[in-house]
Amino acid sequence: MACVANIPSADWPVTPELVRELLSDQCPDLADLELQPFAHGWDNEMFRLGDTLLARFPRREATAVLLEHEARWLPTLANHLTTWTPRPIFVGRPTSAFPWTWTIAPFLAARAAAAVPVPERTPAAEDLADFFGSLHLAAPLGAPVNPVRGMALDQPAIHARVLERLAREGGRSGALAERWHAWSRAPEWEGPDVWLHGDAHALNVLLTDTGRLAGVVDWGDITSGDPACDLAAGWLIFDEEGRRRFVARCSLNPAYDEHVWARARAWALQLGLILAQQADDQPLLRATGELALANVLAETPEAR
């Protein structure tokens, strides 16, 4: 029997009853709004609150700090971004009932790109490129540190983790390994550490009914470093045509040289492996990973 690899289990159960209790205690003005479970993510449980709000609660101790980073930095960053972001309107405090920070933010009625057929995502390609252009500015020294996003890829520990995952890929492991070795060893980013979303895949990118970019959500992995980490979105979200338009628009920024794009492919491969292998209970996440792996396999290891 095949091993089922699900997303990490919750360390603290978040029920509607708990949410209602926390709202009544800390945010009584909103406590009587209709409450409905909305999404069960890798790191957070989400609930619709009335028609216009979304409450988010960490589900794992190891990643609870990520929501603190989002609550601290997103309100500042959102002022110069080219698309909508869910800047929190209320930040809940830890209590004996729930040990971590939680937030309430506006809810945007839009579709996750992951729920849209891949060819229909292409109209968002230039919009997403413009969004990254507005985000990838030099970050301050106090920017949050994320140990698994934005760093140089040519490190023994990273190679070991990727090779371990590649070994599970059967007949395509050799071709993927060839590409990983070629792209991950591209020269490192020489510019200043820039702000990064850190998790720009198809579940965190929202689209309008016409396929244009509507918003970018889930900022818990916000950090600073190499923009290639975010630019992997071209392989995680789009098909060949969408990616061509995305890369062409991004390349108007002279800081994105050929080495950035090599590392972006390496990031897409690494993230694709994680999503394809660790989300059996989240079909949209798994499909996102499989799309990334198919996209990188369609390119030669020498691609820049």
For each residue, the residues with C-beta under 8 A, 3 or more apart:
1:
2:
3:
4: 280 281
5: 277 278 279 280
6: 9 278 279 280 281 282
7: 41 42 278 279 281 282 285
8: 42 60
9: 6
10: 13 14 45 59 60
11: 59 60 61 62
12: 58 59 60 61 98 99 100
13: 10 18
14: 10 18 19 45 57 59 98
15: 18 19
16: 19 20 35 37 47
17: 20 21
18: 13 14 15 21 22 97 98
19: 14 15 16 22 23 35 47 55 57
20: 16 17 23 24 31 35
21: 17 18 24 25 97
22: 18 19 25 26 27 92 95 97 98 102
23: 19 20 26 27 28 30 31 35 49 55
24: 20 21 28 31
25: 21 22 28 95 97
26: 22 23 92 93 95
27: 22 23 30 31 90 92 104
28: 23 24 25 31
29:
30: 23 27 33 49 50 53 90 104
31: 20 23 24 27 28
32:
33: 30 49 50 53
34: 48 49 50
35: 16 19 20 23 47 48 49 55
36: 47 48
37: 16 40 45 46 47 48
38: 46 47 48 54
39: 45 46
40: 37 45 46
41: 7 44 45 46 59 203 218
42: 7 8 63 279 282 285
43: 58 59 60 63 66 67 220
44: 41 56 57 58 59 67 218 220
45: 10 14 37 39 40 41 56 57 59
46: 37 38 39 40 41 54 55 56 57
47: 16 19 35 36 37 38 54 55 57
48: 34 35 36 37 38 53 54 107
49: 23 30 33 34 35 53 54 55 104 107
50: 30 33 34 53
51: 107
52: 106 107
53: 30 33 48 49 50 89 104 105 106 107
54: 38 46 47 48 49 86 104 105 106 107
55: 19 23 35 46 47 49 102 103 104
56: 44 45 46 67 102 103 104 105
57: 14 19 44 45 46 47 98 100 102
58: 12 43 44 61 63 64 66 67 100 101 102
59: 10 11 12 14 41 43 44 45
60: 8 10 11 12 43 63 64
61: 11 12 58 64 99 100
62: 11
63: 42 43 58 60 66 220
64: 58 60 61 67 68 99 100 101
65: 68 69
66: 43 58 63 69 70 220 221
67: 43 44 56 58 64 70 71 100 101 102 103 220
68: 64 65 71 72 101
69: 65 66 72 73 144 219 220 222 223
70: 66 67 73 74 88 103 219 220 222
71: 67 68 74 75 88 91 101 103
72: 68 69 144
73: 69 70 76 77 143 144 219 222
74: 70 71 77 78 85 86 87 88 219 222
75: 71 78 79 87 88
76: 73 79
77: 73 74 80 81 85 135 195 222
78: 74 75 81 85 87
79: 75 76
80: 77 134 137
81: 77 78 85 131 134 135 216
82: 127 130 131 133 134
83: 127 131 213 214 215 216
84: 108 206 214 215 216
85: 74 77 78 81 215 216 217 219
86: 54 74 105 106 107 108 215 217 219
87: 74 75 78 105 106
88: 70 71 74 75 91 103 104 105
89: 53 104 105 106
90: 27 30 103 104
91: 71 88 101 102 103
92: 22 26 27 98 101 102 103 104
93: 26 101
94: 98 99 100 101
95: 22 25 26 98 99
96: 99
97: 18 21 22 25
98: 12 14 18 22 57 92 94 95 102
99: 12 61 64 94 95 96
100: 12 57 58 61 64 67 94
101: 58 64 67 68 71 91 92 93 94
102: 22 55 56 57 58 67 91 92 98
103: 55 56 67 70 71 88 90 91 92
104: 27 30 49 53 54 55 56 88 89 90 92
105: 53 54 56 86 87 88 89
106: 52 53 54 86 87 89
107: 48 49 51 52 53 54 86
108: 84 86 206 214 215 217
109:
110: 206 207 208 214 215
111: 115 116 206 207 208 209 214
112: 115 116 202 203 204 205 206 207 284
113: 116 121 124 202 203 205 206 207 237
114: 201 202 203 284 285 287 288
115: 111 112 284
116: 111 112 113 120 121 207 211
117: 120 121
118: 121 238 239 242 291
119: 122 239 241 242
120: 116 117 123 211
121: 113 116 117 118 124 125 202 207 211 237 238 239 242
122: 119 125 211 238 239 241 242 245
123: 120 127 210 211 212
124: 113 121 127 128 205 207 211 212 213 237 242
125: 121 122 128 129 238 242 243 245 246 249
126: 129 130 245 246 249
127: 82 83 123 124 130 131 212 213
128: 124 125 131 132 200 205 213 233 237 246
129: 125 126 132 133 245 246 247 249 250
130: 82 126 127 133 134 249
131: 81 82 83 127 128 134 135 213 216
132: 128 129 135 136 200 227 230 231 233 250
133: 82 129 130 136 250 252 253
134: 80 81 82 130 131 137
135: 77 81 131 132 194 195 196 197 230
136: 132 133 194 195 196 227 230 253 255
137: 80 134 194 195
138: 192 193 194 195
139: 143 192 193 194 195 224
140: 143
141:
142:
143: 73 139 140 193 195 223 224
144: 69 72 73 222 223 224
145: 223
146: 149 150 196 198 221 222 223
147: 151
148: 151
149: 146 196 198 199 221 223 225 229
150: 146 193 196 198 223 224 225 226 229
151: 147 148 155 158 225 226
152: 155 188 189 226
153: 158 184 185 263 266 267 270
154: 158 159 184 185 188
155: 151 152 158 159
156: 159 160
157: 160 161
158: 151 153 154 155 161 162 184 270
159: 154 155 156 162 163 184
160: 156 157 163 164
161: 157 158 164 165
162: 158 159 165 166 180 184 269 270 273
163: 159 160 166 167 177
164: 160 161 167 168
165: 161 162 168 169 273 274 277
166: 162 163 169 173 176 177 180 273
167: 163 164 173
168: 164 165 173 277
169: 165 166 172 173 176 273 293
170: 173
171: 174
172: 169 175 176 293 297
173: 166 167 168 169 170 176 177
174: 171 177 178
175: 172 178 179 297
176: 166 169 172 173 179 180 269 273 293 296 297
177: 163 166 173 174 180 181
178: 174 175 181 182 301
179: 175 176 182 183 265 266 269 296 297 299 301
180: 162 166 176 177 183 184 266 269 270
181: 177 178 184 185 301
182: 178 179 185 262 301 302
183: 179 180 186 262 263 265 266 269 301
184: 153 154 158 159 162 180 181 263 266 270
185: 153 154 181 182
186: 183 259 262 263 266
187: 190 259
188: 152 154 226
189: 152 225 226 227 228 259 260 263
190: 187
191: 194 255
192: 138 139
193: 138 139 143 150 224 225 226
194: 135 136 137 138 139 191 224 225 227
195: 77 135 136 137 138 139 143 222 224
196: 135 136 146 149 150 221 222 223 224 225 226 227 229 230
197: 135 200 204 216 219 221 222 230
198: 146 149 150 219 220 221 222 223 229 230
199: 149 204 218 220 221
200: 128 132 197 204 205 216 230 232 233 236 237
201: 114 204 205 233 236 237 271 275 285 288
202: 112 113 114 121 205 236 237 284 288 291
203: 41 112 113 114 218 284 285 288
204: 112 197 199 200 201 216 217 218
205: 112 113 124 128 200 201 202 213 215 216 233 237
206: 84 108 110 111 112 113 213 214 215 216 217
207: 110 111 112 113 116 121 124 211 212 213 214
208: 110 111 211 212 213 214
209: 111
210: 123
211: 116 120 121 122 123 124 207 208
212: 123 124 127 207 208
213: 83 124 127 128 131 205 206 207 208 216
214: 83 84 108 110 111 206 207 208
215: 83 84 85 86 108 110 205 206
216: 81 83 84 85 131 197 200 204 205 206 213 219
217: 85 86 108 204 206
218: 41 44 199 203 204 221
219: 69 70 73 74 85 86 197 198 216 222
220: 43 44 63 66 67 69 70 198 199
221: 66 146 149 196 197 198 199 218
222: 69 70 73 74 77 144 146 195 196 197 198 219
223: 69 143 144 145 146 149 150 196 198
224: 139 143 144 150 193 194 195 196
225: 149 150 151 189 193 194 196 229
226: 150 151 152 188 189 193 196 229 260 263
227: 132 136 189 194 196 230 231 255 256 260
228: 189 231 232 260 261 263 264 266 267
229: 149 150 196 198 225 226 232 264 267
230: 132 135 136 196 197 198 200 227 233
231: 132 227 228 234 250 256 260 261 264 267
232: 200 228 229 235 236 264 265 267 268 271 292
233: 128 132 200 201 205 230 236 237 246
234: 231 237 238 242 243 246 247 250 264 268
235: 232 238 243 264 265 268 269 272 291 292 295 296
236: 200 201 202 232 233 268 271 272 288 291 292
237: 113 121 124 128 200 201 202 205 233 234 242 288 291
238: 118 121 122 125 234 235 241 242 243 245 246
239: 118 119 121 122 242 243 295
240: 243 244 295 298
241: 119 122 238 244 245
242: 118 119 121 122 124 125 234 237 238 239 245 246
243: 125 234 235 238 239 240 246 247 295
244: 240 241 247 248
245: 122 125 126 129 238 241 242 248 249
246: 125 126 128 129 233 234 238 242 243 249 250
247: 129 234 243 244 250 251 261
248: 244 245 251 252
249: 125 126 129 130 245 246 252
250: 129 132 133 231 234 246 247 253 256
251: 247 248 256
252: 133 248 249
253: 133 136 250 256
254: 257
255: 136 191 227 260
256: 227 231 250 251 253 260 261
257: 254 260 261
258: 261 262 304
259: 186 187 189 262 263 304
260: 189 226 227 228 231 255 256 257 263 264
261: 228 231 247 256 257 258 264 265 304
262: 182 183 186 258 259 265 266 303 304
263: 153 183 184 186 189 226 228 259 260 266 267
264: 228 229 231 232 234 235 260 261 267 268
265: 179 183 232 235 261 262 268 269 296 299 303
266: 153 179 180 183 184 186 228 262 263 269 270
267: 153 228 229 231 232 263 264 270 271
268: 232 234 235 236 264 265 271 272 292 295 296
269: 162 176 179 180 183 235 265 266 272 273 292 293 296
270: 153 158 162 180 184 266 267 273 274
271: 201 232 236 267 268 274 275 289 292
272: 235 236 268 269 275 276 288 289 290 291 292 293 296
273: 162 165 166 169 176 269 270 276 277 289 293
274: 165 270 271 277 278 289
275: 201 271 272 278 279 285 286 288 289 292
276: 272 273 279 286 289 290 292 293
277: 5 165 168 273 274 289
278: 5 6 7 274 275
279: 5 6 7 42 275 276 282 283 285 286 289
280: 4 5 6 286
281: 4 6 7
282: 6 7 42 279 285 286
283: 279 286 287
284: 112 114 115 202 203 287 288
285: 7 42 114 201 203 275 279 282 288 289
286: 275 276 279 280 282 283 289 290
287: 114 283 284 290 291
288: 114 201 202 203 236 237 272 275 284 285 291 292
289: 271 272 273 274 275 276 277 279 285 286 292 293
290: 272 276 286 287 293 294
291: 118 202 235 236 237 272 287 288 294 295
292: 232 235 236 268 269 271 272 275 276 288 289 295 296
293: 169 172 176 269 272 273 276 289 290 296 297
294: 290 291 297 298
295: 235 239 240 243 268 291 292 298 299
296: 176 179 235 265 268 269 272 292 293 299
297: 172 175 176 179 293 294
298: 240 294 295
299: 179 265 295 296 303
300: 303
301: 178 179 181 182 183
302: 182
303: 262 265 299 300
304: 258 259 261 262
